[in-house]
């Protein structure tokens, strides 16, 4: 199996080390288009082997990932060739994570993720409701920090020490088979009784809580 860290070739998406195995990401592949990313994964022999794909790209608006053009819920058909190509490299239950500032936020973020999860069935699509902070220096894959307020300048965001963004972090939103299966903390905090994505959820005392499973085979 392979875990691919994929920074988009646009300014300020970080300088990343390849083969930093202790990071949990087995390969770093820069890309300009989804088709190009798939071609590079093919060159590395990753057909059907990518269990986790982390796409690093600008977002800056809910429901938007800035690739060679904007990926939104409505523009997905224009990326059909790229998603068909990715389909050949992702495992059947792969996670695709967009490390893109606030791309998963609110209703537009949900619309993007649910639409993608119907485009590539069986895969879980994940994005975040907060900004991410990236170092100016070469970093191991995965070293993007949660930045709730989008602080400007070169200093890491609060809280200190800042927390690394992960799919299992408090600000991550998950979609699978056209449904949100995990709400992030800020959004869940505004839901009645802090209910998570489980339709049978009785409510939680904290927005950080999530039901452990909500349909057979889904657990986190």
CORNORBEL-V964525 format. One record per residue. N is the residue number from 1. RES is the residue in three letters. D_CENTER is the distance of its C-alpha to the mean C-alpha in Angstrom with 2 decimals. Layout:
# CORNORBEL-V964525
N/RES/D_CENTER
N/RES/D_CENTER
This chain:
# CORNORBEL-V964525
1/UNK/18.76
2/UNK/16.46
3/UNK/13.13
4/UNK/12.28
5/UNK/10.95
6/UNK/11.17
7/UNK/12.06
8/UNK/13.34
9/UNK/17.08
10/UNK/17.43
11/UNK/19.05
12/UNK/17.62
13/UNK/14.35
14/UNK/15.94
15/UNK/18.36
16/UNK/17.09
17/UNK/19.30
18/UNK/19.41
19/UNK/20.47
20/UNK/19.62
21/UNK/19.75
22/UNK/20.03
23/UNK/16.49
24/UNK/15.20
25/UNK/14.03
26/UNK/16.94
27/UNK/16.64
28/UNK/15.57
29/UNK/15.91
30/UNK/16.08
31/UNK/16.19
32/UNK/17.57
33/UNK/16.89
34/UNK/15.05
35/UNK/18.57
36/UNK/19.12
37/UNK/16.05
38/UNK/17.41
39/UNK/20.85
40/UNK/19.93
41/UNK/18.42
42/UNK/21.70
43/UNK/23.73
44/UNK/22.34
45/UNK/23.20
46/UNK/19.80
47/UNK/20.81
48/UNK/19.48
49/UNK/18.30
50/UNK/14.57
51/UNK/13.22
52/UNK/9.83
53/UNK/8.34
54/UNK/6.30
55/UNK/6.84
56/UNK/8.35
57/UNK/9.98
58/UNK/11.71
59/UNK/11.05
60/UNK/13.83
61/UNK/14.36
62/UNK/12.92
63/UNK/11.76
64/UNK/11.88
65/UNK/10.11
66/UNK/13.06
67/UNK/13.69
68/UNK/17.40
69/UNK/17.60
70/UNK/15.53
71/UNK/13.16
72/UNK/13.84
73/UNK/14.81
74/UNK/18.28
75/UNK/17.73
76/UNK/15.98
77/UNK/19.50
78/UNK/20.08
79/UNK/17.35
80/UNK/19.03
81/UNK/20.31
82/UNK/17.06
83/UNK/15.42
84/UNK/18.73
85/UNK/18.60
86/UNK/15.16
87/UNK/16.55
88/UNK/19.19
89/UNK/17.07
90/UNK/14.54
91/UNK/16.18
92/UNK/17.00
93/UNK/14.68
94/UNK/11.76
95/UNK/8.15
96/UNK/5.81
97/UNK/2.29
98/UNK/2.85
99/UNK/4.97
100/UNK/7.28
101/UNK/9.94
102/UNK/10.34
103/UNK/8.64
104/UNK/8.11
105/UNK/11.64
106/UNK/14.66
107/UNK/15.96
108/UNK/14.59
109/UNK/10.95
110/UNK/12.16
111/UNK/14.06
112/UNK/11.37
113/UNK/9.24
114/UNK/12.61
115/UNK/14.06
116/UNK/11.57
117/UNK/12.11
118/UNK/15.77
119/UNK/15.66
120/UNK/14.49
121/UNK/16.11
122/UNK/15.50
123/UNK/11.88
124/UNK/9.28
125/UNK/6.40
126/UNK/3.89
127/UNK/3.73
128/UNK/6.61
129/UNK/10.30
130/UNK/11.60
131/UNK/12.09
132/UNK/11.41
133/UNK/14.56
134/UNK/15.14
135/UNK/18.55
136/UNK/21.00
137/UNK/22.00
138/UNK/20.81
139/UNK/18.31
140/UNK/17.08
141/UNK/13.54
142/UNK/11.20
143/UNK/13.56
144/UNK/11.72
145/UNK/13.39
146/UNK/12.80
147/UNK/15.02
148/UNK/16.04
149/UNK/18.66
150/UNK/17.61
151/UNK/20.58
152/UNK/22.23
153/UNK/23.82
154/UNK/23.40
155/UNK/23.39
156/UNK/20.53
157/UNK/19.60
158/UNK/21.24
159/UNK/21.48
160/UNK/23.19
161/UNK/22.16
162/UNK/18.64
163/UNK/15.83
164/UNK/13.08
165/UNK/9.45
166/UNK/8.39
167/UNK/6.81
168/UNK/10.48
169/UNK/11.08
170/UNK/12.91
171/UNK/10.66
172/UNK/7.65
173/UNK/8.18
174/UNK/8.32
175/UNK/10.24
176/UNK/12.64
177/UNK/15.76
178/UNK/15.74
179/UNK/15.49
180/UNK/13.39
181/UNK/13.90
182/UNK/12.59
183/UNK/13.15
184/UNK/12.28
185/UNK/15.52
186/UNK/16.64
187/UNK/16.37
188/UNK/17.85
189/UNK/20.55
190/UNK/21.83
191/UNK/22.11
192/UNK/25.63
193/UNK/26.32
194/UNK/22.69
195/UNK/22.03
196/UNK/18.72
197/UNK/17.51
198/UNK/20.39
199/UNK/23.08
200/UNK/25.71
201/UNK/24.41
202/UNK/27.50
203/UNK/25.72
204/UNK/24.81
205/UNK/26.46
206/UNK/23.26
207/UNK/19.94
208/UNK/18.45
209/UNK/19.96
210/UNK/18.46
211/UNK/20.64
212/UNK/20.36
213/UNK/20.43
214/UNK/21.07
215/UNK/21.96
216/UNK/23.31
217/UNK/21.01
218/UNK/18.00
219/UNK/17.86
220/UNK/15.71
